[in-house]
Amino acid sequence: MKQTSVRARSSQRVAAAVLVGLTSVALLSGCGFEARQQGAAVVNGDVIHEDEVEETARQLREAKFDFPENIVVTALVAAPLLEKAISESKSWEPDATYASAIAAMPGATDTTKEFVSAVAMIQSGRMTEEDVARYRDNLAKADIKVNPRYGELVPSEEGPVFFTIGQKRPNWIVAPAE
């Protein structure tokens, strides 16, 4: 009888330990899933959070720069790759266009500044051919994941960013039967 109760307690302890372990794994994986779901995009492991995209879009709208959120995500995905591409040549640094846009948004967040920087850099036309080649190489090597809420990353041969984020084909357009 004594041996049976020791075994029963041992089994209960093992069962309790397994239950605690499974609960911990479930809770931790749930938190990770929730955090991933809040990302608008991930570029080489760096998360662009949905709330940052929404805040940037709001700040831009208030300054009368109306960009849809998928364009905000597009520029934020391109920004670190563009910045890395020009880091050698220093072909672009924040200029009057950048300063003017930022001045129109008192309290601009870092994410909004990153968006404005990317757009001003692209619009400046100052990137050298080598910069563009480095950027395209960075883009080809980048690990980019986009939240389906914003659409898909669609590669393009046309510049300046060589991709778009949106639907490949609007869901209301149907290809003709051949």
C-alpha positions, 0 to 999 in steps of 0.5 A: 500500500505504501509503495502504491501511494508513493507511485501515485504521488510520483505520477501526480508530480510528473503530471503536474510538471508536464501540465505546467510545462505545456501551459508555459509553452502555450502561453509563450507561443501565444504571446509570440503569435500575438506580437507577430500579428501586430507587425505590419512587416518584418525586414531582416528581423526588424519589425515595423509595427502596425501602430507605427504605420498607423501613427505615421499615416495619421501624422502625414494626413494631418500635415496634408501628405495623404499616403495610404498605409500600404505606401507607408509600409512600402517606404518603411520596408525600403528605408533601411535598405536604401539607407544602407545602399547610400551609406558608402557614397553619401549621395544623399543627406537630409535636405530642404525637402526633408526639413520642410516635410518634418517641419510640417509635422511637429512631434513627428515620430522616428518612424515618420522621420524614416518614412519622410527620409526614404521618400525625400531620398527617392525624390531627390534623384541623387542616388548614383548608379552604384547606389541603385545597384547596392540597393537592388542587391540589398533588396534581393538578399533581404528577408521581408515578410508583410502582414497580409492586411497590407497586401503582398510584396510584389517585385518589379523591374521598375524603380525607384523601390523595385517592389510594391506592397498591395494586391497583385491583382485587385480581387474584383478583376478576373483574368479572361478565360483563354 
